[in-house]
Amino acid sequence: MCDNRFGRRGFGMRHDHYGRNFGPQREFRVPVNIVKNDDSYEMLIFAPDRNKEDFKINVQGLELTISYELKDNLGEKRNWVRQEFSKSSFQRTFMIDNTVDTENISAQYINGILQLTLPIVPGSDKPAQEINVS
């Protein structure tokens, strides 16, 4: 897996940047770590103090979308003296390829981290091949 802003190739996943806002009105983006293991990719999404029922994970074609919709909770209104963080809705989209076994993706939410395991189809993860110019 890789983040395509670094231009790396040969991995099974790229982060999608189209439609992204820049400047002071940029929308909230949760941090994501991605690890490639021998038989799977592991995504760790930092999203503390959320309800696991409100996460939505969707695979459509070669797009994996992870979102969280914050439900309006009028009981949460408080007279803040200081507020340096708050919960927010978010959506992240990643491009995957055919090396990911989309039928067996699993997710769990533990201690503020949403962890997705994306199994790699056995034998589909081939190393990059260099082509000589003649």
C-alpha positions as CSV (number, residue, x, y, z in Angstrom):
1,M,0.0,0.0,0.0
2,C,1.2,3.5,-0.5
3,D,0.1,7.1,-0.5
4,N,0.3,8.1,-4.1
5,R,1.5,11.6,-3.3
6,F,4.9,10.1,-2.8
7,G,4.8,8.5,-6.3
8,R,5.7,5.0,-5.2
9,R,4.4,2.1,-7.3
10,G,4.1,-1.6,-6.9
11,F,1.9,-1.8,-3.8
12,G,-1.7,-2.9,-3.5
13,M,-3.1,0.3,-2.3
14,R,-3.0,4.1,-2.9
15,H,-4.7,7.0,-1.1
16,D,-7.1,9.0,-3.2
17,H,-6.6,12.7,-3.3
18,Y,-9.1,13.9,-5.9
19,G,-11.8,16.2,-4.5
20,R,-9.6,17.2,-1.5
21,N,-9.9,20.8,-0.1
22,F,-6.8,22.9,0.5
23,G,-6.3,26.0,2.6
24,P,-8.0,27.1,5.7
25,Q,-11.3,25.4,4.9
26,R,-9.7,22.0,4.6
27,E,-11.9,19.3,6.1
28,F,-10.9,17.2,9.1
29,R,-8.7,14.2,8.2
30,V,-8.1,11.4,10.6
31,P,-4.6,10.0,10.5
32,V,-4.1,6.6,9.0
33,N,-1.2,4.2,9.3
34,I,-0.8,1.3,6.8
35,V,1.4,-1.7,7.3
36,K,2.1,-4.4,4.8
37,N,2.5,-7.9,6.3
38,D,3.3,-11.1,4.4
39,D,-0.4,-12.0,3.9
40,S,-2.3,-8.8,4.5
41,Y,-2.4,-5.0,4.7
42,E,-3.2,-3.6,8.1
43,M,-4.8,-0.1,8.3
44,L,-4.9,1.7,11.6
45,I,-7.2,4.7,11.7
46,F,-6.8,7.1,14.7
47,A,-10.4,8.0,15.7
48,P,-10.8,8.1,19.5
49,D,-14.0,8.5,21.4
50,R,-16.3,7.3,18.6
51,N,-19.1,4.7,18.6
52,K,-18.1,1.7,16.5
53,E,-21.7,1.4,15.2
54,D,-21.3,4.8,13.4
55,F,-18.3,3.7,11.2
56,K,-19.1,2.8,7.6
57,I,-16.7,0.8,5.6
58,N,-17.5,0.2,1.9
59,V,-15.8,-1.4,-1.0
60,Q,-17.1,-0.5,-4.5
61,G,-15.0,-1.6,-7.4
62,L,-11.4,-0.6,-6.5
63,E,-12.3,2.0,-3.9
64,L,-12.3,1.4,-0.2
65,T,-14.1,4.1,1.7
66,I,-14.0,4.5,5.5
67,S,-16.3,7.1,7.0
68,Y,-17.7,8.2,10.3
69,E,-20.9,10.3,10.5
70,L,-21.2,12.3,13.7
71,K,-24.8,12.1,15.0
72,D,-26.1,15.4,16.3
73,N,-26.2,15.0,20.1
74,L,-27.9,18.0,21.7
75,G,-27.0,16.6,25.2
76,E,-23.3,17.2,24.4
77,K,-23.7,21.0,24.5
78,R,-21.5,22.4,27.2
79,N,-20.2,25.7,28.4
80,W,-16.6,25.2,27.3
81,V,-13.9,27.1,29.1
82,R,-11.3,25.6,26.6
83,Q,-11.8,23.2,23.8
84,E,-8.8,22.0,21.8
85,F,-10.3,19.0,20.2
86,S,-13.7,17.8,19.2
87,K,-15.3,14.9,17.4
88,S,-16.0,15.3,13.7
89,S,-17.4,13.4,10.8
90,F,-14.8,12.2,8.3
91,Q,-14.4,10.2,5.1
92,R,-11.2,8.6,3.6
93,T,-11.1,6.8,0.3
94,F,-8.3,4.5,-0.8
95,M,-7.7,2.9,-4.1
96,I,-7.1,-0.9,-3.9
97,D,-6.1,-3.4,-6.6
98,N,-6.9,-7.0,-7.3
99,T,-4.3,-8.3,-4.9
100,V,-6.7,-7.4,-2.0
101,D,-9.3,-10.1,-1.1
102,T,-12.2,-7.7,-0.7
103,E,-14.6,-10.6,0.4
104,N,-12.5,-11.1,3.6
105,I,-11.8,-7.6,4.8
106,S,-12.3,-7.4,8.6
107,A,-12.5,-4.5,11.0
108,Q,-12.4,-4.0,14.8
109,Y,-12.4,-0.8,17.0
110,I,-10.3,-1.0,20.1
111,N,-9.0,1.8,22.3
112,G,-9.7,4.6,19.8
113,I,-8.1,2.8,16.8
114,L,-10.2,1.4,13.9
115,Q,-8.1,-1.5,12.6
116,L,-8.9,-3.0,9.2
117,T,-7.2,-6.2,7.9
118,L,-7.2,-6.5,4.1
119,P,-6.0,-10.0,3.2
120,I,-3.8,-10.4,0.1
121,V,-4.9,-13.0,-2.4
122,P,-2.2,-15.7,-2.3
123,G,0.2,-15.5,-5.2
124,S,-1.1,-12.2,-6.5
125,D,1.5,-9.9,-4.9
126,K,4.3,-10.0,-7.5
127,P,7.4,-7.9,-7.1
128,A,8.1,-5.1,-9.5
129,Q,9.8,-6.2,-12.7
130,E,12.4,-4.1,-14.5
131,I,12.3,-4.0,-18.2
132,N,15.5,-3.4,-20.1
133,V,15.5,-1.0,-23.0
134,S,17.2,-2.3,-26.2
